[in-house]
Amino acid sequence: MLLLEAGPNFAPNAYPPGAVLLAGFPDPALSGSPDICLILTLRADFYGRALRYRPLADALQGHVENLGPMNRQELQAAIRRPAENAKVSFEPGLVETLLDDVENKPGSLPLLQFALREMWGRQQNRKITRKSYDDIGGVEGALAQRAETIFTLSRTVRPVWIEVIGAVAHLATIMPCRRQRQNRAALTPKPRRPQAARMPQAQNAR
């Protein structure tokens, strides 16, 4: 079994190895049961890209399992089970608070994941406390608090952040969201040209 997570760069018909994804996976109709099974995870907003490549679209036909938003019970299991496996517990009522923060809120799972990671590093005696939740600013405030901490950590970092955020904001206006690598030189702030001092203009004598 091979598990493949397709991210923002998934574009099977955009480059020559468009068929690489299906290479080694013969058509079961012609060869019977294959020796290996490919499980492809794909975000709903990128599913249309898979359908543009006809062989892949045909392979997906009748083999798609749609995963809807997690309900409260599933979210609770996702929060509790990893901690229980590591013999770590939550302070009473804390899991319910986390569930109230993210339930029925699309796009909140990454925020929950980040908040849990921050709280995990603050556990006391193998227990995740409400104090750690309050200290990080809750689910919605954890990421903003960490970003602010990094931004104010050093003045030398600020120009780089400004360059990165400006580049991301520009790309978001001209192309769909996708991952893009940059070398260090591209992120190095460019020196500003010194501006010539302006001489004050003499007032006209009356």
Helices and strands as residue ranges (DSSP letters): E 2-6, G 16-22, H 28-31, E 38-42, G 44-46, H 47-51, H 54-60, H 72-85, E 89-90, H 94-102, H 109-120, E 127-128, H 130-135, H 138-153, H 158-174, H 184-187
